[in-house]
């Protein structure tokens, strides 16, 4: 008689299948990127319209810059709080509310009859826009399987990298052709489309619903708002106020540092913090946050300096300067396609190092521009620079988020996007300050060599005097006009050298960040 087959005493419980959204992931990507592209575009589209806004609303240029500053401050405060708010309202509800707020605020921006009304509407725009970027990134990473995270980040990066490039061009064209108000009105149909798509295709993952009834961290939010608000104001207005030479800048600095320390202590001790800082214990995410801040420093610095160079030194109008910069978007889109297709097969650390190298070298190419260049001389290094930036974005985001649990991605995305924006703000402030200070240094050096015995300078002045005399000017007038023209040439050359210094700093910083790519741990191919 045969014995019965042995029955195992215990059997491992079947593991539940990982959550996947019910909608097609490409429709999900289209839904979130429609909203994100609108938000990122709006952060730069108003730059070239500031003189028109100031003139139309009877405001000074300094007052008009608050149109940009108010948006950036409210946007920066909202980004890290997005995950916490989404855990209470639901991610889909928060995304819909953000789109509605952003779209309605855009309408009021266009209808503004004075500067306070416009600034208040821009603050509301920043609140709505700040909630969309980290939500979009978290939704994409959760909707695509890990092996396709590179593709997802290529889609996300297209909006993040390309929109700031075409923003000045689009803003210049709309302002010159119609009115500055239409740079805000164009958000209305896009916002309606984004609302429809989000309502159709976005859903909340089940693990997001576990924290709906947690306590509210009022103190953490207050410290965060004070820290980011004072930091952004200091960076935006520092150069105008001579930085630490101004008492209010020193006060803003100390307030920002104190609020930051209080925020960190509060978040580490709070049972339900508004920002989960524990994700920074993950080595990949910590390194990724550092690298994205450095990359934001260089990216925003280059995109701010180049249009300024073209308009102030070469005399390009706003639209032409935007067209000269826009080929950068072609390089970025090409890099997104390439990086998204090879991300699953190549070591992300090698891709990241290659992207930083290309970005750094192409930025150093911009440091060799001169006053006799053509538009193609700007376009070629711009395309290469955009390609390098796109090649950085995809592997950097994939590796930074690749070793986190899915339920940690939403909170981590807020911190990650915040650090890129903070790095960008510091980069713009540093590049602007360096431009002004180095221009003064070079001007003093050049003027010191324009002595009466300097044969080259004497020859230039004499040649100008002769031409002016032939045009009917008397000798005294011709001499003073020639000396004035010579001084303007010195100012131009000093500014040119200062731009070269700024581009050199940004380029070398990107190259020096290459070793950081080797600190990442390999992300497993799941």
LONU-50140 format. One record per residue: residue in one letter; x, y, z of N, C-alpha, C, O in turn. Coordinates in steps of 0.2 Angstrom, whole numbers, plus 5000, padded with zeros to 4 digits. Layout:
% residues N
AXYZXYZXYZXYZ;...
% end
This chain:
% residues 526
X500449945000500050005000500450065000500950075004;X500350104995500750164994500550224999499950235000;X501050255002500850315006500650375002500850384997;X500250415006499950475003500550525002501050525006;X500550564996501050614995501050665001500550685004;X501650685002501750735008501450805006501450825001;X501150825011500750895010501150945014501350935020;X501350995011501751045014501451085020500851095019;X501851085025501451115031501251185030500751215033;X501651225026501451295026501651315018502051295015;X501251365016501351385009501351465010500951495013;X501851495006501951565006501351595003501051574998;X501051645007500451685004500651714998501151744997;X500251714993500351754987500451824987500051854991;X500951854984501051924985500551964980500451944974;X500252014982499752054978500152084972500752104973;X499852084967500152114961500252194962499752224965;X500752224960500852294961500352334957500052314952;X500152384960499552424957499752454951500352474950;X499352454946499352484939498752524938498252504940;X498852584935498252624933497852584928498052554924;X497152604928496752574923496752604916496652574911;X496952664916496952704909497652684906498152664909;X497652704900498252694896498752744898498652804899;X499352714899499952764902500152814898500352874901;X500052814891500252864887499652924887499852984887;X499052904889498552954890498652994896498553054897;X498852954901499052984908499653034907499653084910;X500153014903500653054902500453124898500653174900;X500053114893499753174890499353214894499453284894;X499053184899498553224904499053274908498953334909;X499553244912499953274916500353324913500553374916;X500653304907501153354904500753414901501153464900;X500153404899499753464896499753524902499953584900;X499653504908499653544914500353574915500453634916;X500853524916501453544918501853594913502153644914;X501753574906502053624901501753694902502153744901;X501153694903500853764904501153804910501253864909;X501253764915501553794921502253824920502453874922;X502653774917503353794916503453844911503853894912;X503053844906503053894901502853964904503254014902;X502453964909502154034911502754064916502654124917;X503154024918503754044923504254094919504554134922;X504254084912504754124908504454164903504754214900;X503754154901503454184896503354264897503354304892;X503354284903503154354905503854394905503754454906;X504454364905505054394906505154454901505254514903;X505054444894505154494889504554544889504654594886;X504054534892503454574892503454624898503054674898;X503954624902503954664908503954744906503554774910;X504354764902504254834900503554854898503354914899;X503254814894502554834892502054834897501654874898;X502154784902501754784908501854844912501354874914;X502454864913502554924917502254984914502055024918;X502354994908502155054904501355054904501055104906;X501054994903500354994903499955004910499455034910;X500254984915500054984922500355044926500155044932;X500655084922500955144926501355124932501355154937;X501855084931502255054936503055064934503155074928;X503455064939504155064937504454994935504054944936;X505054994933505354934931505454884937505354824937;X505654914943505754884949505054854951505054794954;X504554884951503854864953503654804948503354754950;X503854814942503654764937503954694938503654644937;X504554694941504954634942504554594948504654534948;X504154624952503754584956503254534953502954484956;X503154544947502654504943503054434942502654384942;X503654434942504054374942504154344949504154284950;X504354384953504554364960503954334964504054284967;X503454364963502854344967502654274965502454234969;X502754264958502554194956503054144958502854084960;X503754164958504254114960504154094968504254044970;X504054144972503954134979503454084981503554034984;X502854104978502254064980502353994977502153944980;X502653984971502753924968503253884972503153824973;X503753914974504253874978504053854985504153794987;X503553894988503253864994502753804993502753764997;X502453804988501953754986502253684985501953634986;X502853684981503153624978503253574984502953514983;X503653584989503753534994503153514998503153455001;X502653554998502053535002501553494998501053475001;X501653484992501153454987500953384990500353364990;X501453344991501353274993500953275000500453225000;X501053315004500753315011499953335009499553305012;X499853385005499153405004498853355000498253335001;X499153324995498853264991498653204996498153174994;X499053195001498853145006498153155009497853105012;X497953215009497353235013496753245008496153225010;X496953275002496353294998496353234992495753224989;X496853194991496853154986497253184980497153244979;X497653144977498153174972497753204966497853254963;X497153164964496753184958496453254960496353304956;X496153254966495753314968496253374968496053434966;X496853364971497353424971497553444964497653504963;X497653394960497853414953497253454949497453504946;X496653434950496153474947496053544950495953594947;X496153544957496053604960496653654958496553714957;X497253624957497753664955497653694948497853754947;X497453654944497353674937496753734937496853784933;X496253724940495753774941495953834943495853894941;X496353834949496653894952497153934947497053994946;X497553894944498053924939497653954933497854004931;X497153924931496753944925496454014926496454054923;X496054004932495654064934496154124936495954184934;X496754114939497154164941497454194934497654254934;X497554154929497854174922497354224919497554274917;X496654214920496154254918496254324921496154374918;X496254324928496354384932496954424930497054484931;X497554384929498154414926498054464920498254514920;X497654434915497554464909497054524910497054574907;X496654524915496154574916496354624921496054674923;X496954624924497254664929497254734927497454754921;X496954784931496954854930497454894933497554954932;X497854864938498354894941498854844944498754784943;X499454864946499954814948499854774954499954714954;X499554794959499354754965498854694963498954644965;X498354714958497954654956498354604952498254544953;X498754624948499154584944499654534949499754474948;X499954564954500354534958499954484962500254424963;X499354494965498954454968498754394964498754334966;X498654404958498454354953499054304952498954244951;X499654334951500254294950500354254956500654194955;X500254274962500354234968499954174968500154114969;X499254184966498854124965499054084960498954024960;X499254114954499554064949500154024951500153964950;X500554054955501154014958500953954963501153904963;X500353974967500153914971499853864967499953804968;X499453874962499153824958499753794954499653724953;X500153824951500753794947501153754951501453704949;X501353774957501753734962501553664963501953614964;X500853654963500553594965500653544959500553484960;X500753564953500653524947501353484945501253424943;X501853514946502553484944502653424948502753374944;X502753424954502853364958502353304957502453244957;X501753324957501153284955501253244949501253184948;X501453284944501553254937502053204937502053154934;X502653224940503253174940503053114944503253054942;X502753124950502553064954502053014950502152954950;X501553044947501053004943501452964937501252914936;X501853004934502252964928502652904931502652854928;X503052914936503452864939503052804941503252744941;X502452824944502052764947501652734941501452674942;X501452764936501052734930501452694926501252644923;X502152714925502552674920502952624924503152634930;X503052564922503452514925504152534926504352574922;X504552504931505152534932505652524926506052574925;X505552474922505952474916505852524911506252534906;X505252564912505152614907505152684910504952734908;X505452684916505552754920505952804915505852864916;X506452774912506852824908506352854902506452914901;X505952814899505452844894504952894898504852954895;X504752884904504352924907504652994909504353044908;X505252984911505653054913505853094906505953154907;X505853054901506053094894505353134893505453184890;X504853104894504153144892504153204897503953254895;X504253184903504253244908504753294907504653354907;X505353274905505953324904505753364898506053424898;X505453334893505253374887504953444889505053494887;X504453434894504053494896504553544901504553604900;X504853514905505253544910505853584907506053644908;X506153554902506753584899506653624893506953684892;X506153604889505953644882505553704884505653754881;X505053704888504653754890504953824891504853874889;X505453824896505853884897506253914892506353974891;X506353874887506753894881506253934876506453984873;X505753904875505253934870504853994873504554024869;X504853994880504454044883504554114881504154154879;X505254134881505354204879505254224872504954274870;X505354174867505154184860504354184860504154234856;X503954144863503254154862503054214865502554244863;X503254234871503054294875503254354871502854404870;X503854354867504054414863503554424857503354474855;X503354364854502954364848502254384850501954434846;X501954364855501254374857501254454859500754484858;X501754474863501754544865501854594859501454644859;X502254574855502354624849501754624844501554674841;X501454564844500854554839500254574842499854604838;X500054554848499454574851499554614857499554674856;X499554584863499654624869499954584874499854524874;X500254614879500554574885499954534888500154484891;X499354554888498854514892498654444889498454404892;X498854444882498754374879499254324881499154264880;X499754344884500254284887499954254893500154194895;X499454284896499054244901498354214898498154164901;X498054254894497454224891497554154887497054114887;X498154144885498254084881498254024886498153964883;X498254034892498253974897497453954898497353894900;X497053994896496353974897496153904893495853864896;X496253904886496053844883496453784885496253724885;X497053794886497553744888497353714895497353654896;X497153754900496853734906496253694906496153644909;X495753714901495153674900495353604898495053554900;X495753604893495953534890496253494895496153434896;X496753524900497053484905496553464910496553404912;X496053504912495553474916495153414913495053374917;X494953424907494653364904495053304904494753244906;X495653304902496153244902496253214909496153154910;X496353264914496453234921495853204923495853144926;X495253234922494653204924494453134921494153084924;X494753124915494653064911495153004913494952944914;X495753024914496252974914496652964921496952914922;X496653014925497053004932496652974937496052994938;X496952934941496652904947497152904953497752904951;X496952894959497352894965497552824966497152774966;X498252804967498452744969498152724976498052764980;X498052664978497752644984498152664990497852674995;X498752654990499152674996499152744998499352765003;X498952794993498952864994498352874999498352935003;X497852835000497252845004497352835011496852835015;X497952815013498052795020498152855025498152845031;X498252915023498452965027497953025027498153085028;X497353005025496853065024496653095030496453155029;X496753065036496453105042497053115047496953115053;X497653125044498153145049498153215051497753255048;X498553235056498553305059498853355054499253335049;X498753415055499053465051499653495054499653515060;X500153505050500853525053500853605051501153625046;X500453645055500453715054501153745055501353785051;X501553725060502153755061502653735056503053785054;X502653675053503153655048502953695042503453725038;X502353705040502153745034502453815035502653845030;X502353845041502453915042503253925042503453975038;X503653885045504353885044504553885037505053915035;X504253835033504453825026504353885022504753905018;X503753915023503553975019504054035021504254075016;X504154045027504654095029505354085026505654135024;X505554025026506254005024506254015016506754055014;X505853995012505853995005505654065003505954094998;X505154095006505054165004505554215005505754255000;X505854215011506454265012507054245008507354295005;X507154185006507754165002507654184995508054214992;X506954174992506854194985506854274985507154294980;X506654314989506654384989507354404989507554454986;X507754374994508454394994508854384987509254424985;X508754324984509054314978508854354972509154374968;X508154374972507854414967508154484967508254524962;X508154514973508254584974509054594977509154654978;X509454544978510054554981510554604977510854644980;X510554594970511054634966510854704966511254754966;X510154714965509954784965510054824972510154884972;X510054784977510154814984510854814987511054824992;X511354794982512054784984512154724989512654734993;X511754674989511854614993511854635000511454665003;X512454615004512454615011512654685013512754705019;X512754735008512854805010512154835012512154885015;X511554805011510954825013510754795019510854735020;X510454825024510254805030509654745029509654695032;X509154765025508654715024508854655021508554605022;X509354655017509654595014509954545019509854485019;X510354575024510654545029510054515034510154455036;X509554555035508954525039508654465036508454415039;X508554475029508154415025508654355026508354305026;X509254365025509754305025509654275032509654205032;X509754305038509654275044509054245046508954195049;X508454275043507854255044507754185040507454135043;X508054185034507954125030508354065033508154005033;X508954075036509354025039509054005045508953945046;X508754045049508454025056507853985054507653935057;X507454015049506853975048506953905045506553855046;X507553905041507753835038507853785044507653725043;X508253805048508453765054507853745058507853685060;X507453795059506853775063506353725059506053685062;X506353735053505953685048506253615049505853575049;X506953615048507253545048507053515055506853455056;X507153545061507053525067506353505068506253445071;X505953545066505153525067504953465063504653425065;X505253455056505053405052505353335055505053285054;X505953345058506253275061505853255067505853195069;X505553305071505253285077504553275077504253245081;X504253305071503453295071503253225068503653195064;X502753205071502553135070502253135063502253075059;X501953185060501653185053501853255050501453295049;X502553255048502753315045502553335038502253285035;X502553395036502353415030502753395024502553385019;X503453385026503953355021504253305025504553315030;X504253245021504553185024505353185023505553165017;X505753215027506453225026506853155026507453155024;X506553105029506853035029507053005023507552965022;X506753035017506953005010507653025009507952995004;X507953075012508653095011509153045014509753055012;X508852995018509352945020509552895014510052865014;X509152895009509252855003509852884999509852944997;X510352854998510952884995510852904988511052964987;X510552864984510352894977509952954977510153004973;X509452964982509053024982509453084984509353134982;X509853074989510253124992510753154987510853214986;X511153104983511553124978511153164972511453214969;X510653134970510253154965509953224966509953274962;X509753244973509553304975510153354974509953414972;X510753334976511253384976511453394968511553454966;X511453344964511653354957511053394953511253434949;X510453384955509953424952509953494954509753544950;X510153514960510253584962510853614958510753674955;X511353574957511953604953511753614946511953664942;X511353564943511153564936510653624935510753654930;X510253634940509753694939510153754940509953804936;X510653764943511153824944511353834937511353894934;X511653784933511953794927511453804921511453854917;X510853764921510353774916510053844916509953874911;X509753864922509453924923509853984922509654034919;X510553974924511054034923511154044915511154104913;X511253984911511353994904510754024901510754074897;X510153994902509554024899509354094901509054124897;X509654114906509454184908510054234905509854294903;X510654214904511154254902511154264895511354314892;X511054214891511054214884510654264880510854304876;X509954264882509554314879509754384881509654434877;X509954394887510254464889510854484885510854544883;X511254434884511854454880511654474873511954524870;X511154434870510954454863510654524863510654554858;X510254534868509854604867510254664869510154714866;X510654654874511054714877511654734873511854784872;X512054674871512654694867512554684859512954724856;X512154644857512054634850511454674847511354674841;X511054704851510454744849509954704846509554724842;X509854634848509354594845508654614849508654624855;X508154624845507454634848507254574852507554514851;X506754574856506554514860506354454856506554404858;X506054464850505854404846506454374843506454314843;X506854414840507454384837507954354842508254294841;X507954374848508454344853508054274855508454224856;X507454274856507054214857507254164852507254104853;X507154184845507354134840508054114840508154054838;X508454154842509154134842509254074847509754034847;X508954084853508954034858508553974857508753924860;X508053974853507553924853507853854850507553804852;X508353854846508653794844508853744850508953684849;X508953774855509153734861508553684863508753624865;X507953704861507453654862507453594858507253544860;X507753604851507853554847508353504850508253444849;X508853524852509353484855509053444861509253384862;X508653474865508353444871507953394869507953334872;X507453404864507053354862507353294859507153234860;X507853304855508253254852508553204858508553144858;X508853244863509153204869508653164873508753114875;X508053194873507553154877507353094873507253034876;X507253094866507153034863507652984863507552924864;X508353004863508852964863508952934870508952874871;X508852974875508952954882508452904884508552854888;X507752924882507252874884507252814881507052764884;X507552804875507552744871508152694874508152634873;X508752724876509252684879509352684886509852644889;X508952714890508952714897508952644900509352634905;X508552604897508452534900509052494899509152434902;X509552514894510052464892510752494894511252454894;X510852554896511452584897511452604905510952614908;X512052604907512152624914512052694915512352744911;X511552714919511352784920511952834922511952894920;X512352804926512952844928513352874922513652924922;X513452824917513852844911513452894907513752944905;X512852884907512452934903512453004906512453054903;X512353004913512353064917513053104916513053164915;X513553064917514253094916514353124909514653174908;X514053084904514153114897513753174896513953224893;X513153174899512753234898513053294902513053354899;X513353284908513653344911514253364907514353424907;X514653324904515153344900514953384894515253434892;X514453354890514253394884513953464886514053514883;X513553464892513253524894513853574896513853634894;X514353554900514853594902515353624896515453684896;X515453574891515953604886515553644881515853694879;X514853634880514553684876514453754879514353804876;X514353754886514353814889514953854889514953914888;X515553814889516153844888516253874881516653924880;X515953844876515953864869515553934869515853984866;X515053944873514754014873515154064876515054124875;X515654044880516154094883516554124878516954174880;X516654094872517054124867516654164862516954184857;X516054184863515654224859515954294859516254324863;X515854334853516154404852515554444849515054424847;X515754504848515254554845515154554838514654584835;X515554504834515454504827515154434825515254414819;X514854404830514554334828513854344824513554394824;X513754284821513054284817512654234822512854214827;X511954234819511554194823511654124824511554084828;X512054094818512254024818512754014824512753954826;X513154064825513654054830513354044837513654014841;X512754064838512354054844512053994844511953954849;X511753974838511253924838511653854839511353804842;X512253844836512553784836512753764843512553704846;X513153804847513253784854512553774858512553744863;X512053814856511453804860511153734859510853704864;X511153714853510853644851511253594855510953554858;X511953604855512353554859512153554867512153504870;X512153624869511953634876511253604878511253574883;X510753614874510153584875510153504875509853474879;X510553474870510653404870510953374876510753324879;X511453414879511853394885511353394891511353354895;X510953444891510453454897509953404897509753374902;X509653384891509153324890509453264892509153224895;X510153254891510453194892510553184900510653124902;X510653244903510753244910510053224914510053184919;X509553254911508853254915508653184916508353164921;X508653144911508253074911508653024916508353004920;X509253014915509652964920509652994927509652954932;X509653064928509753094934509053074938509153054944;X508553094935507853084939507753004940507552984945;X507952964935507852894935508252864941507952824945;X508852884942509252854947509152884954509152844959;X508952944954508752974961508152944964508052934970;X507652924959507052894962507052824962506552794964;X507552794958507452724957507552674963507252614962;X507752694968507852654974507352674980507452644985;X506852714978506352724983505752684982505552654977;X505352674988504752644987504252684984504252744984;X503752654980503252694976502852744981502752794978;X502752724987502352774991502752834993502552884996;X503452824992503852884994504052934988504252984989;X503852914982503952944976503653014976503953064975;X503053024979502653084978503053134983503153194981;X503153124989503553164993504253184991504453244991;X504653134988505253144986505253184980505753234979;X504753184975504653224969504653294971504953344968;X504253314977504253384979504953414981505053464979;X505253374985505953394987506453404981506753454980;X506353354976506853354971506653414966507153454964;X506053434965505853484960506053554964506253604961;X505953554971506153614974506853634974507053684973;X507253584975508053594974508253614968508753654967;X507953584962508153614956507953684955508353724952;X507353704957507153774957507553824961507753874959;X507753794967508153834971508853844968509153904968;X509153794966509753794962509753844956510253884955;X509153844953509053894947509053964949509354004946;X508753974955508654044957509354064960509554124958;X509754024963510454044965510854054959511254094959;X510754014954511154014948511054084944511554114942;X510454104944510254164940510554224944510854274941;X510454224951510754274955511454284955511754334954;X511854224955512554224954512754244948513254294947;X512454224942512754244936512554324935513054354932;X512054344937511854414936512354464940512654514938;X512554434947512954474951513654474948514054524947;X513854414945514554414942514654454936515154484935;X514054454932514054504926514154574928514554604925;X513854594933513954664935514654684938514954724936;X514854634943515454654946516054644941516554684941;X516054594937516654574933516654634927517154644925;X516054654925516054714920516454774923516754804919;X516354784929516654844932517454834933517854874932;X517654764935518354754935518654754928519154784928;X518354734923518654734916518654804914519154824910;X518154844915518154914913518754954916519054994913;X518854944923519354974926520054954923520454994922;X520154894921520754864918520854894911521454924910;X520354904907520354924900520555004900520955024897;X520155034905520255104905520955124907521255174905;X521255084912521955094914522455094909522955124909;X522255064903522755054898522655104892522955104887;X522055144893521955194888522255264890521955314891;X522955264889523355324891523455364885523355334879;X523755424886523855464880524455434876524455444870;X524855394879525355354875525155294871525555264868;X524555274872524355204870524155214862523755254860;X524655194858524555204851523955184848523655214843;X523655124850523055094847522455134848522055154844;X522455154855521855204857521855274853521355294851;X522455294853522555364850522355354842522055404839;X522555304839522455294832521655284831521455314826;X521355254835520555244835520255314835519855334831;X520455354841520155414842520255464836519855504834;X520855464833521055504828520655484822520455534818;X520555424820520155404815519455424815519155444810;X519155414821518455444822518455514822517955544819;X518955554824518855624823518855644816518555694814;X519355614812519355624805518655614802518455654797;X518355564803517655544800517155594802516755614798;X517155614808516655664811516755734808516355774807;X517455754807517555814804517355814797517155874795;X517455764793517155764787516455764786516155784781;X516055744792515355754792515155824794514555834794;X515555874795515355934796515455964804515256014805;X515655914808515755934815516455974816516955964812;X516456024820517056064822517556014826517355964828;X518156034826518655994829518455984837518655924839;X518256034841518156014848517555964848517655914852;X517055974845516455924845516655854843516455804846;X517055854837517255794834517655754839517655694840;X518155794843518555754848518155724853518255664855;X517755764856517355734862516855684860516755634864;X516555684854516155634851516555564850516355514851;X517255574848517655524847517855484853517855424854;X517955524858518155504865517555464868517655414871;X516955494867516355464870516255394866516055344869;X516355394860516255324856516755274858516655214859;X517355304860517955254862517755224869517855164870;X517455264873517255244880516655194879516655144883;X516155204875515655154874515955084871515655034873;X516455094867516755034865517154994871517054934871;X517355034875517655004881517154964886517254914888;X516555004886516054974890515754904887515654854890;X515754904880515554844877516054794878515754734879;X516654804877517154754878517154724885517254664886;X517054774890517054754897516454704898516554654902;X515854724896515254684896515354614893515154564896;X515654614887515854554884516254504888516154444888;X516754534891517254494895516854464901516954414904;X516354504904516054484910515554424908515454384912;X515254434902514854374900515254314899515054254901;X515854324896516254264896516454234902516454174903;X516554274907516654244914516054214917516154154920;X515454234916514854204918514754134915514654084918;X514854134908514754064905515354014907515253954907;X515954044908516454004910516353964917516453904918;X516054004922515953984928515353924928515453874931;X514853944924514353894923514553824920514353774922;X515053834915515253774911515753734916515653674916;X516153764919516653724924516253694929516453644932;X515753724932515353694937515053634935515053584939;X514753634929514453564926515053514926514853454927;X515653534923516153484923516353454929516553394930;X516453504934516653484941516153434944516253404949;X515553434942514953394945515053324942514653274945;X515453304937515453244934515653184939515253134939;X516153194943516253144948515653124953515653064955;X515253164954514653154958514253094955513853054958;X514253084948513853034945514052964947513652924947;X514752964949514952894951514752874958514852814960;X514452924962514152904969513552874969513352844974;X513152874963512552834963512652764963513152734961;X512152724967512152654967511752634960511252664958;X511952574958511652554952510852534953510752504958;X510452564949509752554950509552484947509652474941;X509252434951509152364948508552374943508152414943;X508652334938508252324932507652274934507752214934;X507152304936506552264939506052244933505552214934;
% end
